[in-house]
Structure formats: structure tokens, C-alpha cells
Amino acid sequence: MILDIFPVTLRLLLGSLLWLDDPLQRPQATPRISFQLRHQHAVTNSSRVIFSDVRSSQLISHSLTSPADPYTYSVDTSRLLTHKPSSTSAFHDARLRSIRHGQNSVNLWQGEEVLGPDVTERQTLLELAKMTSNAYYPGPEADWYDVDGFNASTPVGWAPTDDGLRGHVFVSSDNSTVILSLKGTSAGWITGGGGPTVRKDKLNDNRLFSCCCARVGPTWSPVCGCYKGSGRCGQECVESSLLDDDLFYSVGVNLYNNITYMYPNANIWVVGHSLGGAISSLIGVTFGAPVVAFEAPAEKLAATRLHLPSPPSTQHITHVIHTADPIAMGTCNGVTSSCAIAGYAMETRLYHALLSHPLIWVSISGVLRCHLGKVSLYDTVTKLGWSVDIRTHPIRNIIERLLGEELEWGEEPPAGDDESGDDEDISSSGWGWWGGKGDDKDKEKKKVRVAVPEAKEEVDCVDCFNWEYGEWDE
């Protein structure tokens, strides 16, 4: 045979090219998926998940292009590897072993390639942000039901006097993909609004994101009795405080299970803003669902305290954060902060070992947040001249001032290029009020221009470093 005259390695290469139907095979293109709002979700007074179908006449137009279907959100996709538990019972057994013995199960997870949102595309993030924003607003009155049929009980979270986790369910036209959106904290001290869910939202914020039951100072009323004095906190106590069935993680798990019952063959994504983004991430790490979270407080500490088994990777979770938001950046803490004054103990944060700059509390390298997955960090302070302000936290700000604008972010130059060490650059169109840096044309030539900052893992991250956890006699 003619190939026998060539070395073995070359023969294998030539053989693969000669007998493949397509010798230049490329990865199959991923589709753009269109979604419509299909359901609202809420919970009853007994924490039972219920749904309300949304009629076409109730849909609100948020189309990005004209002409277009005014009720459709189109999202680009990409393939990603996620890890899902082999079964629900196996997950619960692994979590129980973690609680009792501090052991993590490496055999729990099964790797699976799924279609997820393409988080490198600005338009994709914008569409998902709009879906997330809608979760704050109730639609007209509707009949509510659970997965077993009609349920006449009053839904918590949508009626004027209600209080609980709520949001929307978007479904693709072929029912192959479902997006579950979760509302974040409703707080008048941020937006001037508020709403019926403020009390339960605040309880979840203070339990999930505080170091010890929201015990910020001696005048605070803790949300659980785990404080032991002198910077000490009961470890088992603070972990148990997150296990209540009416807290949002437990409700979110039940909600996800309900969605899998309604759409058993669907690929499910979860999106959310603020508290809703953190809950989305916790659901994503539980079930291996792709997640996009906007301006979420750091949730890694909560995942640890909930004893959620750790998958081999959490790269299916993407956080979208900008540096002017003190909540997502982990700087809205201390007794004089806006969060503390309003009664919120947002304490999950990291102090870098080298704090020297007097304004380091707004610096990317000085303060990190302990998030799961990867973070796409928009440096709006340095590049756009935004002031660090809690009023930059609402999702509408992200939609209108950030994702809604065609900006180009300057990433670091490729390896091997000469790096000056100066700040990254950004250019914009139509924003006369921004005060960013970067007129040096020579620097611009060395930057990789991207519409979305590259999502990266946080490193060297430590939460609540100044607390001691353990068990002490009363």
C-alpha cells in the first residue's frame, strides 16, 4: 500500500484526511433561540410553588430590533460543559455526608455538554437582563395553579400584601429550552420604590450574605442566635439558619424541580439580578444549570454553609458585575455604609494582602468578591467615570447605561506583546458624560477590542476573615 512508505504518524494523519467525509470539519454552529414569556411563578403561604400562564394579550414588548416579533427574546448560544448530579437522591446523600462528616463526593457528578447562553455577546446579555428586569413587575391578575392542577390559595409575592420569591418562566418555541428568571431584592432605599417582598428579601439577604446573622454592631438585632461574642460565631448554628424551608434557596430548589416536571426534556437556564442572581447561582451549582447573574452579592460563602457538594467545575455560572456597584463588589459594608444604615449586612468580601492605595476600596485589585463560577467585570469606575454609588445597582441601570450601549472594552494584549502596564482602554459612542481614560492611539493598537469583558475566575478570595467560627459552651 502506498501509505506504507510514510512514517506511522504521517500515515495516520493522511488516512484521516483521505477517508473523512469532511477533512476540514469545524465545530457545528450553535443556534439562536427565541423565547417568549410563558408563565409567572410565585409561592403560597405554605411555601408551595405555583404558576400562572401568561396570555399573548398580557405580553409586554421589549423587542430590540424593528420590525420584529414584539414578544420574543432572541438569544445566541454556545456549547458548554456542565456537571450534573447523577440523581437527586445521590445529591442529597452527598450533601448529608458533607454536613455530618465534612466529606465531598467526587463520584456524584456526570459531565454533560449543553447549549447555554453565549455570554461573550453583548446582545445576549442584554436580552437576558431584560428578562430579569421583568421579574420585578407583576402582570394582570390571573388564575394560579401548581403542577397538579388549579390552586386557589393566595400567591405570595404578587398580590399587594404578598411576600416571597417570584419571577417569570420563558420558553422556546419548541419547548427545548426554558429560562427561569428570579426577582432580586425590592428595596425603596435603592430605587425609591420598595414593595411587598421587602421583608422576606431582607431576611434572605441578611442570612445569606452576612458573616454572622447580620450582627454588624451592638445595636443590631441579629436574624439568628449564633453570635457568641468577641467576633465569634457558632458554625453549626449559622449553617442551620439557612436550612429553613421558607428561605429562598429551598424555595428555588422546589421551583426548579417543578419546572423539570412541566418540561421534562428541556434544557433549563436560570437568570436573576441581585439576590435573585445569587439564588440563581446556588440553583445552578445544585443542578448544573447554566446561569447568568447580574450584580449579585457574593454567594460562595452561602454555598459552603449550605454544604452544597462541589462539582469539578462551576464554569457554567457567569456573573455580570460593574465596579461602581458596592453591593456586587462587596464594599457596601461597615456600620456607616448605605447597606448597614438600611439594615442590610452585606459582608461577603475579601481584603487583598496589599492594601495601600487610599481609594483601594473601589479598586479591582484591592477588593474582590467570593463568587462562584466566572465574573465578567466591567470597570465602569475607571473607564466610564462612574461614581461608586448604590444607585447604580438596579437592573435598569445595567440595561440602559451599560449593556444597551455599544461599547468596546480593551482587554490585555496577547501574550508576547509589549505591555505598558497602563490601565485598560475603552471607547464609546454617544455617551457625552463618561470620564474614562484612553486617548493614546498607540495603546489602542495593542488592545483586543471586545464587546464584553472576558469572564474570569476570582482568585485568592476569602470571606469574613476577621470572624472566628466554631462551637463554644453557652
matplotlib code that plots the C-alpha trace (Angstrom):
import matplotlib.pyplot as plt

x = [0.0, 1.3, 0.9, 3.3, 6.3, 5.4, 6.2, 3.3, 2.3, 2.1, 0.2, -2.5, -2.7, -3.1, -5.5, -7.8, -7.8, -8.4, -11.3, -13.2, -16.3, -15.2, -11.5, -11.8, -14.6, -15.4, -17.5, -21.2, -22.7, -24.9, -28.4, -30.0, -33.0, -36.2, -38.1, -41.5, -42.9, -45.0, -45.6, -45.3, -44.2, -44.8, -45.3, -48.3, -48.4, -47.3, -44.2, -45.8, -44.7, -47.5, -47.7, -49.9, -50.0, -49.4, -51.7, -50.5, -52.5, -50.6, -47.1, -45.1, -42.9, -39.2, -38.0, -34.5, -35.0, -37.7, -39.5, -39.6, -41.9, -42.6, -42.9, -39.8, -36.3, -33.6, -30.5, -27.3, -26.0, -22.7, -21.8, -20.5, -19.6, -21.6, -21.7, -24.9, -25.6, -26.2, -29.6, -31.5, -31.0, -27.3, -27.1, -28.9, -26.8, -23.6, -24.9, -25.7, -22.2, -20.8, -22.9, -22.1, -18.5, -17.2, -16.7, -17.1, -18.2, -16.2, -18.3, -21.5, -21.1, -21.7, -20.2, -22.6, -22.2, -25.3, -26.3, -26.0, -26.2, -23.3, -22.0, -19.4, -22.1, -23.4, -26.8, -27.3, -26.6, -28.9, -31.8, -31.2, -31.1, -34.4, -36.0, -34.5, -35.9, -39.4, -39.4, -39.8, -43.1, -46.4, -48.7, -52.5, -54.4, -54.5, -55.5, -52.7, -52.1, -49.5, -48.1, -51.0, -53.7, -55.5, -54.7, -57.0, -54.6, -53.3, -49.9, -47.1, -45.1, -47.6, -50.7, -50.4, -49.9, -47.7, -44.1, -41.9, -39.7, -41.2, -40.4, -41.1, -40.6, -39.6, -39.8, -38.5, -41.0, -40.1, -40.1, -36.5, -35.1, -36.5, -35.2, -36.2, -35.8, -35.8, -36.5, -33.9, -34.4, -37.1, -35.8, -37.0, -33.7, -32.1, -34.7, -37.3, -39.8, -40.0, -42.8, -44.5, -41.5, -39.1, -39.4, -38.6, -36.0, -34.2, -34.3, -32.7, -30.0, -29.0, -28.8, -27.1, -24.6, -23.7, -20.8, -22.9, -26.6, -26.3, -24.6, -22.8, -22.8, -24.1, -27.3, -28.3, -30.9, -29.5, -31.6, -30.4, -28.9, -25.4, -23.3, -21.1, -19.4, -15.9, -16.0, -17.0, -19.9, -21.4, -20.6, -23.4, -25.8, -25.2, -25.3, -28.6, -30.1, -30.0, -32.0, -35.5, -38.0, -39.3, -35.8, -35.2, -32.7, -35.1, -38.0, -35.7, -34.9, -38.6, -39.2, -36.6, -38.0, -41.4, -40.0, -38.4, -41.8, -43.5, -40.8, -39.1, -37.0, -36.0, -32.6, -33.1, -31.2, -31.5, -31.1, -31.5, -30.5, -29.1, -30.5, -32.2, -28.8, -27.3, -30.2, -29.8, -26.2, -26.9, -29.6, -27.1, -24.4, -27.0, -28.4, -25.7, -27.9, -26.3, -26.6, -26.2, -26.4, -26.4, -24.9, -25.3, -23.7, -21.0, -22.7, -19.8, -20.0, -23.7, -22.9, -20.3, -22.7, -25.5, -23.0, -23.7, -21.5, -18.7, -18.8, -15.5, -16.2, -18.6, -17.8, -21.4, -22.1, -21.4, -21.6, -22.0, -20.8, -19.6, -17.2, -19.4, -21.9, -20.8, -23.2, -21.8, -18.3, -18.5, -17.8, -21.3, -20.5, -19.5, -21.8, -21.6, -22.4, -25.6, -26.5, -25.9, -27.9, -30.8, -30.4, -28.6, -25.5, -23.8, -20.5, -19.2, -16.0, -12.2, -9.4, -6.3, -3.0, -1.6, -3.9, -2.1, -3.9, -6.2, -9.0, -8.4, -11.9, -13.1, -10.1, -10.4, -7.2, -7.9, -11.2, -12.6, -15.8, -16.2, -18.5, -19.0, -18.1, -16.7, -17.1, -17.3, -16.2, -17.0, -14.6, -17.1, -15.3, -12.0, -13.2, -16.6, -16.0, -19.0, -19.0, -19.3, -23.0, -25.6, -28.0, -26.0, -27.2, -30.7, -31.1, -32.5, -29.1, -27.4, -29.8, -29.9, -26.4, -24.2, -25.5, -27.7, -24.8, -22.3, -19.1, -15.7, -13.7, -9.9, -8.6, -4.9, -2.7, -1.9, 1.0, 4.3, 3.2, 4.8, 2.7, 3.0, 1.2, -1.2, -4.9, -7.1, -8.9, -12.5, -14.2, -17.9, -20.3, -23.0, -22.0, -21.0, -21.0, -18.4, -15.0, -12.8, -9.2, -7.6, -6.7, -3.4, -3.7, -0.6, -2.0, -5.3, -3.5, -2.2, -5.6, -8.0, -11.3, -14.2, -17.9, -17.9, -15.1, -13.7, -15.3, -12.6, -12.5, -11.8, -8.6, -7.3, -10.8, -11.6, -14.8, -15.3, -11.6, -12.0, -14.5, -13.8, -16.1, -16.6, -18.5, -18.4, -20.3, -23.0]
y = [0.0, 3.4, 4.8, 2.2, 4.3, 7.1, 7.1, 5.8, 9.3, 10.7, 7.7, 8.2, 11.9, 11.2, 8.4, 10.7, 13.3, 10.8, 8.9, 11.7, 12.9, 16.5, 16.7, 20.3, 19.6, 22.6, 22.8, 22.8, 26.3, 26.8, 28.1, 31.4, 30.5, 32.7, 32.8, 34.0, 34.6, 31.5, 31.6, 33.7, 31.8, 32.5, 30.6, 30.1, 31.0, 27.4, 27.8, 25.7, 26.7, 27.8, 29.2, 31.4, 31.1, 34.3, 35.0, 36.8, 39.8, 40.2, 40.2, 43.4, 44.3, 44.5, 43.9, 45.1, 45.3, 46.7, 45.1, 42.1, 39.9, 42.3, 39.5, 37.5, 37.5, 36.0, 34.7, 33.4, 30.2, 28.4, 24.9, 24.5, 21.6, 21.4, 18.8, 17.5, 15.2, 11.6, 11.6, 13.7, 11.1, 10.9, 14.7, 14.7, 11.8, 13.7, 16.9, 14.9, 13.5, 17.0, 18.2, 15.3, 14.4, 17.3, 15.0, 15.9, 13.2, 13.1, 10.4, 12.4, 14.3, 13.5, 15.8, 16.8, 19.2, 21.5, 24.6, 27.7, 31.4, 32.9, 35.2, 36.7, 38.5, 41.9, 41.4, 38.0, 39.6, 42.5, 40.1, 38.1, 41.3, 42.4, 39.1, 39.5, 43.0, 41.9, 39.6, 42.7, 43.6, 41.7, 41.2, 41.4, 39.1, 35.5, 32.1, 30.4, 26.6, 24.1, 21.3, 19.0, 21.4, 24.6, 26.0, 28.6, 29.7, 33.3, 33.6, 35.1, 37.6, 39.0, 40.3, 43.7, 42.1, 39.2, 38.4, 35.8, 34.6, 35.3, 35.7, 34.5, 31.5, 31.9, 29.0, 28.5, 27.8, 24.1, 23.7, 22.6, 25.3, 27.1, 30.3, 30.7, 34.3, 35.3, 38.7, 40.3, 42.5, 45.1, 48.0, 51.6, 52.7, 51.9, 52.8, 54.9, 52.1, 49.0, 46.6, 43.7, 41.4, 43.7, 41.9, 38.4, 39.8, 41.5, 38.3, 36.3, 39.0, 39.1, 35.4, 34.6, 37.5, 38.3, 36.9, 36.0, 36.5, 40.2, 41.1, 44.2, 46.1, 46.1, 47.9, 45.4, 42.8, 39.5, 37.3, 34.2, 33.5, 32.4, 35.3, 34.2, 37.5, 38.9, 38.2, 34.5, 32.8, 29.3, 27.3, 24.7, 27.4, 29.7, 26.8, 25.6, 29.1, 28.7, 25.4, 26.8, 25.7, 29.2, 30.7, 31.3, 28.6, 25.9, 27.5, 27.9, 24.2, 23.3, 25.8, 24.2, 20.7, 21.9, 23.3, 19.9, 18.3, 20.7, 20.5, 17.1, 17.2, 20.8, 22.4, 24.8, 28.1, 30.3, 34.1, 36.7, 40.1, 40.9, 38.5, 36.7, 36.3, 34.8, 32.3, 31.5, 30.7, 28.4, 26.6, 26.3, 24.7, 22.3, 21.1, 22.0, 24.5, 27.4, 30.6, 34.3, 36.5, 40.3, 42.4, 39.5, 39.7, 37.1, 33.7, 31.3, 31.6, 30.7, 27.6, 26.5, 27.0, 25.1, 22.2, 22.1, 19.4, 21.0, 20.0, 19.6, 23.0, 25.9, 27.5, 27.2, 30.1, 33.7, 36.8, 40.2, 43.0, 46.6, 48.2, 51.1, 48.8, 48.5, 45.6, 43.2, 44.5, 43.6, 47.2, 48.1, 47.1, 48.6, 50.4, 53.6, 52.1, 52.7, 49.0, 49.0, 52.2, 50.5, 47.4, 45.1, 43.2, 42.7, 41.4, 38.8, 40.3, 39.9, 42.2, 41.8, 41.3, 44.5, 47.3, 50.6, 53.0, 55.4, 54.7, 50.9, 50.2, 50.8, 49.2, 45.9, 44.6, 45.8, 44.2, 41.0, 39.2, 35.5, 34.4, 31.0, 30.5, 33.3, 37.1, 39.4, 42.6, 46.0, 48.6, 51.5, 53.5, 53.8, 53.7, 55.5, 57.7, 56.3, 57.1, 54.2, 54.6, 52.1, 53.7, 52.1, 48.6, 48.4, 46.2, 49.1, 50.9, 47.8, 47.7, 51.4, 52.7, 49.6, 46.7, 49.0, 50.9, 49.7, 49.9, 48.3, 47.2, 46.9, 43.6, 42.9, 42.4, 38.9, 37.1, 38.2, 41.8, 44.7, 45.7, 49.2, 48.4, 51.3, 51.0, 49.3, 51.4, 51.8, 53.7, 54.6, 56.2, 58.7, 58.9, 62.5, 62.1, 59.4, 60.4, 57.4, 57.3, 56.3, 58.7, 57.1, 55.7, 53.6, 51.8, 51.2, 49.3, 46.8, 46.1, 43.4, 45.1, 43.2, 44.0, 42.0, 41.8, 38.3, 36.3, 35.1, 33.2, 35.1, 34.1, 34.3, 35.0, 35.0, 35.9, 37.1, 36.9, 38.7, 36.2, 33.0, 30.1, 27.1, 25.7, 27.2, 26.4, 28.9]
z = [0.0, -0.9, 2.6, 3.9, 2.7, 5.2, 8.9, 11.2, 12.5, 9.0, 7.7, 10.4, 9.5, 5.8, 6.4, 8.4, 5.7, 2.9, 4.5, 6.3, 4.6, 5.6, 6.2, 7.4, 9.9, 12.1, 15.2, 14.4, 14.6, 17.6, 17.1, 18.1, 20.3, 20.6, 23.9, 24.9, 28.4, 29.2, 33.0, 36.2, 39.3, 43.0, 46.2, 48.5, 52.2, 52.8, 50.5, 47.8, 44.3, 42.0, 38.4, 36.3, 32.5, 30.5, 27.6, 24.5, 25.3, 28.6, 27.0, 27.1, 24.1, 24.7, 21.2, 20.4, 16.6, 14.3, 12.6, 14.9, 16.9, 19.8, 22.3, 21.5, 23.1, 20.8, 22.4, 20.9, 22.3, 22.8, 24.0, 27.5, 29.8, 32.9, 35.7, 37.0, 39.9, 38.9, 40.8, 43.3, 46.0, 45.3, 45.7, 49.0, 50.3, 49.3, 51.0, 54.2, 54.2, 53.9, 56.8, 59.1, 58.2, 56.0, 53.1, 49.4, 46.9, 43.8, 42.2, 42.4, 39.1, 35.5, 32.8, 30.1, 27.1, 26.9, 25.0, 27.2, 26.5, 24.7, 27.4, 25.1, 23.2, 24.5, 22.8, 24.6, 28.0, 27.2, 26.3, 29.5, 31.5, 30.2, 31.1, 34.6, 34.9, 34.1, 37.1, 39.3, 37.8, 38.2, 35.4, 35.4, 37.8, 36.7, 37.9, 39.8, 39.8, 40.9, 38.8, 40.0, 38.8, 39.8, 43.2, 44.7, 47.5, 47.6, 45.9, 48.0, 46.0, 43.5, 45.4, 47.2, 50.6, 49.5, 50.3, 48.7, 45.8, 42.4, 38.8, 35.2, 33.0, 29.4, 27.0, 23.4, 20.6, 20.5, 24.3, 24.2, 26.4, 29.4, 31.1, 34.8, 36.0, 39.6, 41.1, 43.4, 46.5, 46.3, 48.4, 48.4, 49.8, 46.4, 43.8, 45.8, 45.4, 47.6, 47.5, 49.4, 49.3, 51.2, 54.5, 53.1, 50.7, 53.6, 55.7, 53.0, 52.3, 55.9, 56.3, 53.1, 52.9, 56.4, 58.4, 61.5, 61.5, 60.5, 63.7, 62.4, 65.6, 69.2, 68.2, 65.6, 66.1, 64.6, 62.4, 64.2, 67.6, 66.6, 67.8, 70.7, 71.5, 70.7, 67.0, 67.4, 65.6, 66.1, 63.0, 63.2, 64.2, 61.3, 58.9, 60.3, 59.9, 56.1, 56.1, 56.7, 54.1, 53.5, 52.7, 49.0, 48.3, 49.4, 47.5, 44.5, 44.5, 44.7, 41.8, 39.6, 40.3, 39.3, 36.0, 35.3, 35.9, 33.5, 30.8, 31.4, 28.2, 28.3, 28.9, 31.8, 32.3, 35.3, 35.4, 38.1, 39.5, 42.9, 45.5, 42.6, 40.9, 44.0, 44.3, 40.6, 41.1, 44.0, 41.9, 39.1, 41.2, 42.6, 39.3, 36.8, 35.0, 33.0, 35.0, 34.2, 37.3, 37.2, 40.1, 42.6, 46.1, 46.7, 47.2, 47.7, 51.5, 51.4, 49.2, 51.7, 54.6, 52.8, 52.3, 48.6, 47.0, 44.9, 41.2, 39.3, 37.7, 38.0, 34.7, 33.7, 36.1, 34.8, 36.9, 35.2, 37.6, 37.2, 39.6, 40.6, 42.4, 46.0, 46.6, 44.0, 44.6, 48.3, 49.6, 50.9, 54.5, 57.8, 60.2, 58.2, 54.8, 52.9, 53.3, 57.0, 57.6, 55.8, 57.9, 55.4, 56.4, 53.0, 54.4, 52.0, 50.7, 50.5, 51.6, 49.5, 51.3, 49.7, 50.6, 50.2, 48.0, 49.9, 47.4, 47.2, 48.3, 44.8, 43.1, 41.2, 42.6, 46.1, 46.9, 45.4, 45.9, 46.5, 43.7, 42.2, 38.6, 36.5, 36.7, 33.7, 35.3, 33.7, 35.1, 34.9, 37.6, 35.7, 32.2, 32.3, 35.3, 37.2, 40.9, 43.4, 44.3, 45.5, 42.9, 40.1, 41.4, 39.8, 36.7, 34.7, 35.1, 33.7, 30.7, 29.8, 30.7, 30.1, 28.0, 26.0, 24.7, 22.0, 24.0, 23.2, 26.2, 26.0, 27.2, 27.9, 24.8, 23.7, 25.3, 23.9, 23.1, 24.9, 27.8, 29.2, 32.5, 32.0, 32.5, 30.0, 27.5, 26.4, 23.7, 23.4, 21.1, 22.2, 25.9, 26.5, 30.2, 30.6, 32.1, 31.2, 30.2, 27.0, 24.1, 23.4, 19.9, 20.3, 23.3, 21.5, 18.8, 21.3, 22.9, 21.9, 21.4, 22.8, 23.5, 26.8, 29.3, 29.5, 32.3, 34.7, 38.0, 41.2, 42.9, 46.5, 47.7, 51.5, 53.1, 56.7, 57.5, 60.9, 62.3, 64.3, 63.7, 65.9, 68.9, 72.3, 75.5, 76.4]

ax = plt.figure().add_subplot(projection="3d")
ax.plot(x, y, z, "-o")
ax.set_aspect("equal")
plt.show()
